[in-house]
């Protein structure tokens, strides 16, 4: 067995969760869809974070009920070996999509605003080795690198806020919460996909976190810190751009850092901040790819996570390129993925948890 | 082994900041200013003020390496491509800080057609400052360049500082202009610059004193181009100009005012007052009536003493005068259909449903809006008993 799990503490796992939630929370958003009926993103995101916290509690209890230490064990306990593998594939797909979406957004920023003259494939090939190597080295490499660099995440977002601060205007958040209750509910559910991957990844690598108690602790902290940063940044974006304008912008976060006037000291920090975000995007993508590879190995009995991680990294890179094809059909697919990808994680895991409660292991004296 | 792995990781991460398409800085031509006016054959004539650094930092410029070039084109991108074909260097727009549009173009509502930054092909920042000029772009650029400041870096910084200090011209960025074009919450007011002709021009609102207006200042100076006042828009069309003092009142209502000066008739004399922001502006709209409350601190500059004058009485007189002047500006703007005061920003805050706001005919509502401007003036010294004397 060479599943590259190692042993990591709660702080390291929390750092990975924070990076994952913030990266997906801010860069896995379909802006045209999210802001079409006003700006309710910050509220929908806050609601999604709260729902994700409830989900963590549910999964913790389900795993305790089955006395298992990781997600694959819970899936197997609930659906049996074959059924668990099939249901688990949905979670694997969900994790891989979660790795792809923010990186696709970063690629878009790089091709449109930084390396305008260069080829998309050349830029993508710069990203592949990082995701591949990190996921190849395994959990310890990813979470320890995350822990070492997480303070930069705070710095990158503080820098972004400092850059945008002079242009904040409260009227831009209005009409407050914009659309209907149905719209809010739909956006909240879609936003779940920005936070559930971090939770799923932590549950999948539960053994590497020294047990489910610590994985859950890291998930809760990650959601609270990462979710808090995400909501704060979305309020800042809302104070800087109107919802109509946000719906047109391909990368509101990057535009946000490009706002300072030439006489402002924070002018031209945008590229510096962007490359920090990309480093975190790569760490998050590697975390999700590794978690997907580990889950796949455990469910299908593979004994080495490395070849699976390499293949999955390549698949993700291919998907990033594919998502850049701006055909009508691809546009429909991307919109559907952003709207409904949460089902890939929510449905299998929720049903697994319910079945786990139903099949709760009785104490020995009850037979 | 662990160290080796960590080093490999760090090296790979460092690659992310690398160059894919390395071009030395002295092989770039940095477009520092862009001007657009109507063309004779094609729709637009686009002007680039280009800095060709001779190596090292591209920020510094001498008059030899700053050139002004132009091309007629169907849009900005085509102009860039056309000019790139006749340039020895590659154009770089990352340092563009000024966009100058002709008044003719602005009045025809064509600015939005010329530039669209959401597709960032040229990497022009939304933080670029925007100006409108009634004169030919080439002459306006030429009038802004001096031998001591060929790239106009200093003059642009100076103008931005002047705008804050005097309030006589707004500092509007491309992002703000495009926001005004795409939303109905406010209309744009853009800095106005022109080549000096030495003849004062009245603005759309009128005033009691000398109109500070770009190109119409009574000055003999190093720079031939002057900048003062504002071009105001209704949607995408420029509909009028406001002189420096009326621009200052506009900025007070918009909450963007810091400090400035104004002259007002009082009894049988003319007072010169220094004005400072004191709490900003609060706008409230009930039905078709708007009330704007503005806090201002005033200091009597000339004359320093007004014997026999009660402080409260003078504060009331200043408040009434500012209110009267602001109502005159509002009336002129309303007639031109321009919500440059930004009443729409207050109106939109009454809505919780985007659909309802989109269906609201704010343009018609604004034309029927009555507005009163309540100034709360605080004199910073007693004109009757000046402690310093």
Interface residues (C-beta under 8 A of the other chain):
Chain A: X37 X38 X112 X113 X115 X116 X117 X118 X122 X123 X126 X127 X129 X130 X133 X134 X137 X141 X145 X167 X169 X170 X171 X174 X175 X176 X177 X178 X179 X180 X241 X242 X243 X244 X245 X248 X249 X250 X255 X258 X259 X260 X261 X262 X263 X264 X267 X275 X278 X279 X282
Chain B: X5 X8 X9 X12 X13 X15 X16 X17 X18 X20 X21 X97 X118 X119 X120 X121 X123 X125 X126 X127 X128 X129 X156 X157 X160 X161 X171 X173 X175 X178 X179 X182 X183 X185 X345 X346 X348 X349 X351 X352 X353 X354 X355 X356 X357
